[in-house]
Amino acid sequence: MQFAKVIGQVVSTRKEGKLEGLRLLIVDQLDEKLKPTGKTITSTDTVNARLDDIVLVCSSSSARMTSKTKGTSTDNSIVGIVETVSGKKRDWFKR
């Protein structure tokens, strides 16, 4: 899994059958300190993420293991919305 920030959405009037009803969001990948890497990807949204949310994204075959993406043709899925990232007695990120 990787951290990412939602920066936009894709509007698609036609999708492959199993992708119908799923939103496609554009995310900016983040490093371990939650700084942008400059790499953007399109991800299938399984958790109703919103613009500017910090999210967890999984890729490859793991992206197709959620209840909403099983059997789809997605390579990236948003699987969580981050509330807090902490360690060493401090919060790195808090929503």
N, C-alpha and C positions, 0 to 999 in steps of 0.2 A: 504494500500500500504506500501511497505517497500523498503528501499534503498538496492542496491546490486551492486557488481562489476563483470563485465564479465571477466571470467578467462579461458574460453575454449569453445569448441563446440563439439557436438555429430554428428558423421557421421552415417547416417542410410540409407541403400539402399532400405529398405522396410518400409513403414509407413501405418497406417490406412488411408483410402481414403481422409478424410478431412484434414489430417495433411500433405498431399503431397504438396510440394512447400514451406513449412514453416521450417525455421531453428530452431534447438534446441541448446540452449547455456547453458553452465554451469556457474552459478553465485555464488559468495560468498556473503552471506547475511551480511549486515552492520548494526551497531547500529545507534542511533540518532546522534552520533558524527562522523559517517562515518568510524568507525573502524571495522575491520573484526570480526565476531562472531565465526568463525570456522565452521559454517554450510554452506554446499553447496547444491544447488538444480539445477535441470534441468528446464529451462523455454523455452516456445515457444516465439520466437522473432517476434514481430509485428511491430518493428520500425527500423529495419536494424542496430542494435547495433553492435559495434566493440569491439575487445579485449581491456580490460582496461577501457572501458566506465563505468561511474557510471550511474546506471539505476534505474527506478522505476518498481517494480515487484508487481503484484497483484496475489492473490491465491484463491483457492476454486472456487465457482460459478462465482465470478467476473472475473476470468481468461478467462472465456468463453463468455464474453460480448463484446469483441471487434469485429469489422467488419471481421477480419481475422480468429478469433477463434470460432465464433458462431457455435455451434453444434459439436465442436471437443471434444476429450477426454483429454484435457489438464487440469492440476491442477495449473499451474503457467505460467503467461505470462508477458513478458517485455512490458510495455505500455508507457514508456517515457525514454528519455536520459536526464540526469541532466546537466544543464549548470552552474547553480549557486545555492547555498544554503546560505541564509543570515538571520540575525536576530540581534537585539540589536546593530544596527549601525556597523555591521561588516559582512564580508563574511566568512562563515565556509568552503565553497568549491567554487572554480571557475575553470571552465574548461579551 
